[in-house]
Amino acid sequence: MATKATTSATAADSTVENAQVVENTTATEKATETANTTSETVKLIYIGPNLPKAMLQCNKIFEGTKEEVNKELAGILEKFPLVEKMLVPTNELAEKKDKVRTAGNIYNKYYSDLKAAALAYLNKEV
């Protein structure tokens, strides 16, 4: 009778170990899948000046892969290439907005250059 109990205990331990392996593998696979989709899909916000003729407004949010966002903005990026520099991840919004307002910062320069380009474009169109 003791042999039967030992065999049952060993079988139970084996079942528990197999279940843990399956659970760990599944959790690892899920984490990998999530990491892959998270790195591909981005949520960006435009922090530059409003562009003429309502081409692009400040604080517009874009979601998708970087390639999809660039494809959506292809016409605008052709006229205003600096727009790409003013697209920042939403989780960095506060930090980057502060940099836009700080003189001597690269984001402040991009903003000023974009604003000047937008005015030049508007004057050229008129």
Secondary structure, DSSP 8 states (H G I E B T S, - for coil): -HHHHHHHHHHHHHHHHHHHHHHHHHHHHHHHHHHHHHHH-EEEEE-S---GGGS--TT-EEEE-HHHHHHHTHHHHHH-GGGGGGEEEGGGHHHHHHHHHSTTSHHHHHHHHHHHHHHHHHHHH-
